[in-house]
Amino acid sequence: MPGSGKRKLRFNGCGMRSTGSKASKVSRRSRPTSPSPHLRRRRRKNATLHIDREEVLTVDPALLPTDAEFKGYETVVVQDIVVHTDNVRFKKEKHYAPSTGQTYLAALPPGYHGQFGPGVHAWVLTQYYGQGVSEPKIHELLLQLGLQISPGQISHMLTRNREEFHAEKAAVYEAGLRSSPWQQIDDTLTRVNGQNQSCHVVSNPVYTAYFTRPGKDRLTVLDVLRPQTPRWYCVNAEALALLAPIQLARPARRCVEGWESPTLLDETTFMTRLDAELPRLTARQRQWVITAAAIAAYHADPDWPVIQTLVCDDAPQFDWLTAEMMLCWVHEGRPYKRLNPCVAQHCTLLDAFLTQFWEYYRELRAYQKQPSVAEQERLSTKFDTVFATRTGYAQLDRQIAKTAAKKPALLLVLAHPELPLHNNAAELAVRQRVRKRDVSFGPRTEAGKEAWDTFMSLAETTKKLGLSFYTYVHDRILAAHTIPPLAELVTQAAQQLDLGKSWAIP
């Protein structure tokens, strides 16, 4: 009603809003406006688009009036692709020299070997490893395009004669390990010829590497962190410190302590000594001694890059391997979400604590952007306050206590702000293997397993480096090498990001 003082409401398609009075509308319109800092300036979609050809379109002179004047051109960019075969009949010169009794035959251009050219090889590799397309679907499309190719030939393209790519993957991994003092790690199930194995993923912001191994125990993870090298052993002060909490008979412990030396021993020498001097160790004790000596040798190796910090979940196989661990906050939050209280009060207590949990997480994220000593001390103190909470809900209190015990690993980010608070990057890389596994089930041979690891590593690394995987593969098959070695690009990208900045501060 007029004069009632009530404000009219108008439905604008997104909900109800108040239109207010006429005066308030005027005042809002007269208010100076400024663009929001959160709004992104639109960029022309065609700004970086490569133009393959240009065509001038003319107007039919019969349609033009006599007084029509030419006013230039209006540009329209249309994107299109052309997919067709490029079958080549090469006529290779052949010469025969009676003086040598030999025939001399012209060589095919680089990238052309067998019955197929570089385009087919690069396309098959990209579709299978980069896009996750199955072999039958690749075969079906190639037949529709007019190629005469068998499933076996496609399989050979995917797995055989790829030594150059395997070597580049190894170089990328070593460069990636040297690129920062911290790495992210995760693993997932992989089937190899119908048998369960584990795919381990090691990564940081500039590269990703996949390794499929029969197991996922601590020694297997150690072999992943130090691949393509024989396993070494060293019983030094570090190894003895790792064995200190392990139950060993006093004579056995004295025997191991007598081995203390900085010398690295090869596997044959170490195992022979272990069998000869400690034959009565239980299988578990023997495994502890082997693991401690192998980890100590890894840390003492002067030639291979040793990881200082792993970003991971709290799986036991990651313990001992590095000087420090940064645990994933997202993993730490999952047990709270799995609590399923039936009592209404417990639901309220859980919701209230989860609000504190994620508020504290957001404060850590803010600290990463603007770290300071004062904020570091405040957040450390607040952690003790938040995770000293006792609610009376027994299951929740037990979980809070477990989180509190992990304080050093959860708050390593306070000392090194460049560390990620979660392990999502490694989990996303794992998801690529899971999707590949869903489509193609798994490799059947050792060569296939190595190819899966190599090409998935190169595909994910080129993506992080901002390169086209197809262009990279085509470049390598042609032996053109217009794209620099990926290991060099990984090193350059890491230097630009300065991934170990806080470690360099004395």
C-alpha positions in Angstrom: 0.0 0.0 0.0 1.2 3.6 -0.7 2.8 5.2 2.3 3.1 1.9 4.1 6.9 2.1 4.1 7.2 -1.4 2.7 9.7 -2.0 -0.1 8.6 -3.6 -3.3 10.1 -6.9 -4.3 10.9 -7.9 -7.8 11.8 -11.3 -9.2 14.8 -11.1 -11.4 15.2 -14.7 -12.5 17.8 -15.5 -9.8 15.8 -14.8 -6.7 13.9 -12.0 -4.9 15.5 -8.6 -4.6 14.4 -5.3 -3.2 13.8 -2.5 -5.7 13.9 0.1 -2.9 12.6 3.6 -3.4 13.1 5.9 -6.4 15.5 8.0 -4.5 17.6 5.0 -3.5 17.7 4.0 -7.2 19.0 7.4 -8.2 21.6 7.5 -5.5 22.9 4.0 -6.6 23.0 5.1 -10.3 24.9 8.3 -9.4 27.4 6.4 -7.4 30.8 6.1 -9.2 31.5 2.6 -10.3 34.9 0.9 -10.7 35.7 -2.5 -12.2 35.9 -5.3 -9.7 39.5 -6.6 -9.2 38.1 -10.1 -9.4 36.7 -9.6 -13.0 39.0 -10.9 -15.7 39.5 -8.8 -18.8 38.3 -10.7 -21.8 40.9 -11.8 -24.2 40.2 -12.2 -27.9 40.0 -15.9 -28.6 41.8 -15.5 -31.9 44.7 -13.5 -30.5 47.1 -16.4 -30.6 45.5 -18.5 -33.2 47.8 -19.7 -36.0 46.4 -18.9 -39.5 47.2 -21.6 -42.0 46.0 -19.9 -45.1 44.2 -16.7 -46.2 41.5 -16.5 -48.8 40.0 -13.3 -50.3 36.3 -13.4 -50.9 34.8 -11.1 -53.5 31.3 -9.8 -54.0 29.6 -10.8 -57.3 29.9 -7.7 -59.5 26.4 -8.4 -60.8 25.1 -7.7 -57.3 26.8 -4.3 -56.9 25.1 -1.0 -57.7 27.0 1.2 -60.1 28.0 3.7 -57.3 29.4 1.0 -55.0 32.9 1.9 -53.6 35.5 -0.5 -52.2 35.9 0.0 -48.5 38.5 -2.7 -47.7 38.0 -6.0 -46.0 36.1 -7.4 -43.0 38.1 -10.2 -41.4 36.5 -13.4 -40.2 38.6 -16.3 -38.8 37.1 -19.8 -39.2 38.7 -22.8 -37.6 38.7 -26.1 -39.4 40.6 -29.3 -39.7 41.4 -31.5 -42.6 41.9 -35.2 -42.0 43.0 -37.3 -44.9 45.7 -39.8 -45.8 49.1 -38.8 -47.1 50.2 -42.0 -48.7 53.6 -41.6 -50.5 55.2 -43.8 -53.1 58.9 -43.4 -52.7 61.1 -44.3 -55.6 64.5 -45.1 -54.0 67.5 -44.9 -56.3 69.4 -48.1 -56.5 73.0 -48.4 -57.7 75.2 -51.3 -58.0 79.1 -51.1 -58.0 80.9 -54.1 -59.6 84.1 -53.0 -57.9 82.6 -53.6 -54.4 79.9 -56.0 -55.3 77.5 -54.0 -53.3 74.1 -52.4 -54.0 73.5 -48.8 -52.8 70.0 -47.8 -52.0 68.6 -44.4 -51.1 67.4 -44.1 -47.5 63.9 -43.1 -46.5 63.4 -39.7 -44.9 63.6 -39.5 -41.1 60.5 -40.8 -39.4 59.5 -43.1 -42.3 60.1 -46.7 -41.3 58.1 -49.8 -41.9 54.9 -49.1 -43.8 53.8 -46.0 -41.9 55.0 -42.4 -41.8 55.6 -40.1 -38.8 52.1 -38.7 -38.8 50.6 -42.1 -38.2 53.1 -43.0 -35.5 52.6 -39.7 -33.7 48.8 -39.8 -34.0 48.6 -43.4 -32.6 50.9 -42.6 -29.7 49.0 -39.4 -28.9 45.6 -41.0 -29.0 46.5 -44.0 -26.9 48.6 -42.4 -24.2 47.6 -38.7 -24.4 43.9 -39.0 -24.9 43.2 -42.5 -23.5 41.7 -44.0 -26.6 41.6 -47.8 -26.8 43.5 -49.7 -29.5 40.3 -51.1 -31.1 38.9 -47.5 -31.5 42.2 -46.3 -33.0 42.2 -49.2 -35.4 38.6 -48.5 -36.4 39.2 -44.8 -37.1 42.3 -45.5 -39.1 40.4 -48.0 -41.3 37.7 -45.4 -41.9 40.3 -42.9 -43.0 41.5 -45.3 -45.6 44.7 -46.8 -44.1 45.4 -50.5 -44.3 46.6 -51.3 -40.9 46.2 -54.3 -38.5 45.7 -54.3 -34.7 49.1 -56.0 -34.4 50.8 -53.1 -36.2 49.2 -50.6 -33.9 50.3 -52.6 -30.9 53.9 -52.6 -32.2 53.8 -48.8 -32.7 52.8 -48.4 -29.1 55.5 -50.5 -27.5 58.4 -51.3 -29.8 61.5 -49.4 -30.8 60.8 -46.5 -28.4 64.3 -46.4 -26.8 64.7 -42.6 -27.5 61.5 -41.9 -25.6 62.5 -44.1 -22.7 65.8 -42.3 -22.4 64.1 -38.9 -22.5 61.7 -40.0 -19.7 64.7 -41.0 -17.6 66.4 -37.7 -18.2 63.1 -35.8 -17.4 62.8 -37.7 -14.1 66.3 -36.9 -13.0 65.9 -33.3 -13.9 62.6 -33.3 -12.0 64.2 -34.7 -8.9 66.9 -32.0 -9.1 64.4 -29.2 -9.8 63.2 -28.9 -6.2 64.0 -30.3 -2.7 60.4 -31.5 -2.4 58.3 -34.0 -4.5 54.7 -35.2 -4.4 54.1 -39.0 -4.5 51.1 -41.3 -4.7 50.2 -44.7 -6.1 47.4 -46.7 -7.5 46.6 -50.3 -8.6 47.6 -51.4 -12.1 47.1 -54.7 -13.8 49.9 -56.2 -15.8 49.0 -59.3 -17.8 46.2 -59.8 -15.4 48.3 -59.5 -12.2 48.0 -56.8 -9.7 50.9 -54.3 -9.5 51.2 -50.7 -8.3 51.7 -47.6 -10.3 53.8 -45.0 -8.4 53.6 -41.3 -9.4 56.3 -38.8 -8.5 55.8 -35.2 -9.5 56.1 -31.5 -8.8 54.7 -28.4 -10.7 57.1 -28.9 -13.7 57.0 -32.7 -14.4 55.3 -36.0 -13.7 56.8 -39.5 -13.8 55.1 -42.9 -13.7 56.6 -46.2 -12.5 54.9 -49.5 -12.4 56.3 -52.0 -9.9 55.1 -55.3 -8.5 54.7 -53.9 -5.0 54.2 -50.8 -2.9 56.4 -51.5 0.2 59.0 -49.1 1.5 61.9 -50.7 -0.5 59.9 -50.5 -3.7 59.2 -46.8 -3.1 62.9 -46.3 -2.5 63.7 -48.0 -5.8 61.3 -45.6 -7.5 63.0 -42.6 -6.0 66.4 -44.0 -7.1 65.6 -45.8 -10.4 67.8 -47.5 -13.0 70.6 -47.9 -10.5 71.6 -50.9 -8.5 70.5 -50.9 -4.9 73.3 -50.0 -2.5 73.5 -50.6 1.3 75.3 -48.7 4.1 75.4 -49.3 7.8 76.3 -45.9 9.1 75.0 -43.8 12.1 71.7 -43.1 10.3 71.0 -46.8 9.7 71.8 -47.6 13.3 69.4 -44.8 14.4 66.6 -46.2 12.3 67.2 -49.6 13.8 67.3 -48.3 17.4 63.5 -48.8 18.1 63.5 -52.3 16.4 63.6 -55.3 18.6 66.9 -57.2 18.0 68.6 -59.7 20.2 71.6 -58.1 22.0 74.2 -60.2 20.1 72.5 -59.3 16.8 72.5 -55.6 17.6 76.2 -55.7 18.6 77.0 -57.5 15.3 75.1 -54.8 13.2 76.8 -52.0 15.2 80.2 -53.6 14.3 79.4 -53.1 10.6 79.3 -49.3 11.0 81.1 -47.7 8.1 80.5 -44.9 5.5 81.3 -47.4 2.7 78.5 -48.2 0.2 78.1 -52.0 -0.4 76.6 -53.6 -3.4 73.7 -56.0 -2.9 75.7 -59.2 -3.3 78.3 -58.2 -0.8 75.7 -57.0 1.8 73.4 -60.0 1.5 76.4 -62.4 1.7 77.5 -60.7 4.9 74.0 -60.7 6.3 73.5 -64.4 5.6 76.9 -65.4 7.1 76.8 -63.3 10.3 73.1 -63.0 11.1 71.5 -66.2 9.9 69.0 -66.4 12.8 67.2 -63.2 12.2 63.5 -63.5 11.7 62.1 -62.5 8.3 60.8 -59.3 9.8 64.0 -58.4 11.6 66.0 -59.1 8.4 63.7 -56.9 6.4 64.2 -54.0 8.9 68.0 -54.3 8.6 67.9 -54.4 4.8 65.5 -51.4 4.7 67.5 -49.3 7.1 70.8 -50.0 5.3 69.2 -49.3 1.9 67.7 -45.9 3.0 71.0 -44.9 4.6 72.8 -45.6 1.4 70.2 -43.6 -0.6 70.8 -40.6 1.6 74.6 -41.0 1.4 74.7 -41.3 -2.4 76.7 -38.3 -3.8 75.6 -38.8 -7.4 71.8 -39.1 -7.3 69.5 -36.3 -6.2 68.2 -37.0 -2.8 64.7 -35.8 -2.0 64.5 -33.8 1.3 60.7 -33.6 1.6 57.9 -35.8 0.4 54.3 -34.4 0.1 52.1 -37.4 0.6 49.4 -39.1 2.7 50.3 -40.9 5.9 50.8 -44.4 4.4 53.5 -46.2 6.3 55.6 -47.0 3.2 56.6 -43.3 3.0 58.1 -43.2 6.5 61.9 -43.0 6.9 62.6 -42.2 3.2 63.1 -38.4 3.5 64.3 -36.1 6.2 60.9 -34.4 6.4 57.3 -35.2 5.3 54.5 -32.8 4.5 51.1 -34.5 5.0 48.1 -33.7 2.9 45.4 -31.7 4.7 42.7 -33.0 2.4 43.6 -36.6 3.3 43.6 -35.5 7.0 40.1 -34.2 6.6 38.7 -37.4 5.1 38.4 -39.5 8.4 36.3 -36.7 9.9 33.9 -36.9 6.9 33.7 -40.7 7.3 32.3 -40.3 10.8 28.6 -41.1 10.7 27.1 -39.9 14.0 23.5 -41.0 14.8 23.0 -38.6 17.7 21.9 -35.1 16.7 24.2 -33.5 19.3 27.2 -35.4 17.8 26.3 -34.2 14.3 26.3 -30.6 15.7 29.7 -31.1 17.4 31.2 -32.6 14.2 29.9 -29.8 12.0 31.3 -27.2 14.4 34.7 -28.8 14.5 34.9 -29.2 10.7 34.2 -25.5 10.5 37.2 -24.8 12.7 39.3 -27.3 10.7 38.7 -25.7 7.3 38.9 -22.2 8.7 42.4 -23.1 10.0 43.3 -24.6 6.6 42.3 -21.3 4.9 44.5 -19.4 7.2 47.4 -21.6 6.2 46.7 -20.8 2.6 46.7 -17.1 3.4 50.0 -17.5 5.2 51.5 -19.1 2.0 50.9 -15.9 0.1 52.3 -13.6 2.8 54.5 -15.6 5.3 55.9 -13.9 8.3 57.5 -15.0 11.6 54.7 -13.5 13.6 52.0 -15.3 11.6 54.1 -18.5 11.8 54.1 -18.4 15.6 50.4 -17.6 15.7 49.4 -20.5 13.5 51.5 -22.9 15.4 49.9 -21.8 18.7 46.4 -21.9 17.1 47.0 -25.5 15.9 47.5 -26.6 19.5 44.3 -24.8 20.5 42.1 -26.2 17.7 43.4 -29.8 18.0 43.2 -29.8 21.8 39.5 -29.6 21.5 37.5 -32.2 23.5 33.9 -32.5 22.5 32.6 -35.5 24.5 31.9 -37.3 21.2 34.4 -40.1 21.6 35.1 -41.0 18.0 35.6 -37.4 17.1 37.9 -36.8 20.0 40.1 -39.8 19.1 40.4 -38.4 15.5 41.3 -35.0 16.8 44.0 -36.5 18.9 45.4 -38.4 15.9 45.6 -35.1 14.0 47.3 -33.3 16.9 50.0 -36.0 16.9 50.9 -35.2 13.3 51.6 -31.5 13.9 55.2 -31.5 12.6 54.2 -33.0 9.3 51.1 -31.0 8.9 52.8 -27.7 9.7 56.0 -28.1 7.7 54.4 -25.5 5.4 55.1 -22.8 8.0 58.9 -23.3 7.5 58.5 -23.8 3.7 55.6 -21.8 2.4 56.0 -23.1 -1.2 54.9 -26.6 -0.1 51.4 -27.5 -1.3 48.9 -28.1 1.5 47.4 -31.0 -0.3 48.5 -33.8 -2.6 45.9 -33.2 -5.3 48.5 -32.8 -8.1 49.8 -36.3 -7.5 46.2 -37.6 -7.2 45.2 -36.1 -10.5 48.1 -37.8 -12.1 47.0 -41.0 -10.6 43.6 -40.5 -11.9 45.0 -40.4 -15.5 46.3 -43.9 -14.9 43.0 -45.0 -13.5 41.2 -43.7 -16.6 43.7 -45.4 -18.8 43.2 -48.6 -16.8 39.4 -48.4 -17.2 39.7 -48.0 -21.0 42.6 -50.4 -21.8 42.6 -52.6 -18.6 46.4 -52.9 -18.5 49.6 -53.8 -20.4 50.3 -57.4 -21.2 54.1 -57.4 -21.4 57.1 -55.8 -19.7 57.6 -53.8 -22.9 54.0 -52.6 -22.7 54.4 -51.7 -19.0 57.5 -49.6 -19.8 55.7 -47.9 -22.7 52.7 -47.0 -20.5 55.0 -45.4 -17.9 57.2 -43.6 -20.4 54.5 -42.1 -22.6 52.2 -41.2 -19.8 55.1 -39.4 -18.1 55.9 -37.5 -21.2 52.3 -36.6 -21.9 51.8 -35.2 -18.4 55.1 -33.4 -18.4 54.5 -31.7 -21.8 51.1 -30.6 -20.5 52.8 -28.9 -17.5 55.4 -27.3 -19.7 52.7 -25.9 -22.0 53.6 -28.0 -25.0 51.5 -30.0 -27.4 52.1 -33.7 -26.8 51.4 -34.5 -30.4 53.8 -31.9 -31.7 56.5 -33.2 -29.3 56.0 -36.8 -30.4 56.0 -35.9 -34.1 59.1 -33.8 -33.6 61.0 -36.7 -32.0 59.8 -39.3 -34.6 61.0 -37.0 -37.4 64.3 -36.5 -35.5 63.9 -32.8 -36.1 64.5 -31.8 -32.4 63.1 -28.3 -32.9 61.7 -28.8 -29.4 64.6 -28.7 -26.9 65.1 -31.7 -24.6 62.3 -31.8 -22.0 64.8 -32.2 -19.2 66.2 -28.8 -20.1 62.7 -27.3 -20.2 61.9 -28.8 -16.8 65.1 -27.3 -15.3 64.3 -23.8 -16.8 60.7 -23.9 -15.6 61.7 -24.9 -12.1 64.2 -22.0 -11.9 61.5 -19.6 -12.9 59.2 -20.9 -10.2 62.0 -21.1 -7.6 60.5 -24.2 -6.1 63.1 -24.4 -3.3 63.2 -20.8 -2.3 62.8 -21.3 1.4 65.5 -24.0 1.5 68.0 -21.6 0.2 67.5 -19.2 3.1 70.1 -19.8 5.8 
